[in-house]
Amino acid sequence: MNREEVLKKVNDVFKDVFDDKNLAISDVTTANDIEDWGSLTHITLIAAIEEELDVKFEMADIVKFENVGDMVDAILKKYASVKK
């Protein structure tokens, strides 16, 4: 799966979690950009992304996420390590 495909899947999860079919995220999207993105929603979002994309984030990964791009990078890194 390439970066564009991962970002699309992540965007679909965001739409579901935030119940906003018009939501469009990018690599630079942060919690400050989405009004309802609080700490509890963040937990729900991480769990939904893990389930949808069949990945498991470590806490060390999660605390490093500064934006959606960091999350996508972590997903791609996990996919790459599985292929090795």
C-alpha positions in Angstrom: 0.0 0.0 0.0 1.4 3.4 -0.9 1.2 6.7 1.0 -1.8 8.0 -1.0 -3.8 4.8 -0.3 -2.9 4.9 3.4 -3.9 8.6 3.7 -7.2 7.8 1.9 -8.0 5.0 4.4 -7.0 7.2 7.3 -9.2 10.0 6.0 -12.1 7.5 5.8 -11.6 6.6 9.4 -11.5 10.2 10.4 -14.8 10.8 8.6 -16.4 7.9 10.5 -14.9 8.8 14.0 -15.8 12.5 13.6 -19.1 11.7 11.9 -18.3 14.2 9.1 -18.5 12.9 5.6 -17.0 16.2 4.2 -13.9 16.0 6.4 -10.7 16.2 4.4 -7.4 15.6 6.1 -3.8 16.0 4.9 -0.3 15.2 6.2 -0.2 18.5 8.1 -3.6 18.1 9.8 -3.4 18.3 13.6 -5.8 18.0 16.5 -5.9 21.8 16.5 -7.5 21.7 13.1 -10.5 19.6 14.0 -12.7 21.1 16.7 -13.9 17.8 18.2 -10.5 16.2 18.3 -9.9 15.8 22.1 -8.1 13.2 24.2 -11.0 10.8 24.3 -11.6 11.1 20.5 -7.9 10.6 20.0 -8.1 7.2 21.7 -11.1 6.2 19.6 -9.3 7.4 16.4 -6.2 5.4 17.1 -8.2 2.3 17.9 -10.2 2.7 14.7 -7.1 3.3 12.6 -5.4 0.2 14.1 -8.5 -1.9 13.3 -9.1 -0.6 9.8 -5.4 -0.7 8.7 -4.5 -3.8 10.6 -1.7 -2.2 12.6 -0.8 -1.9 16.2 0.8 1.3 17.5 3.2 1.3 20.4 2.7 4.1 22.9 6.1 5.4 21.9 4.7 5.8 18.3 1.6 7.5 19.4 3.3 10.2 21.6 5.5 11.2 18.6 2.5 11.9 16.3 2.4 15.7 15.7 0.2 15.5 12.7 -1.6 13.0 10.4 1.6 12.7 8.3 3.4 11.3 11.3 0.7 8.7 11.7 0.8 7.7 8.0 4.6 7.4 8.2 4.3 5.1 11.2 1.7 2.9 9.3 4.0 2.7 6.2 6.9 1.8 8.4 4.9 -1.0 10.0 3.9 -2.3 6.6 7.5 -2.2 5.4 8.7 -4.1 8.4 6.1 -6.9 7.8 7.4 -7.3 4.2 11.0 -7.9 5.3 
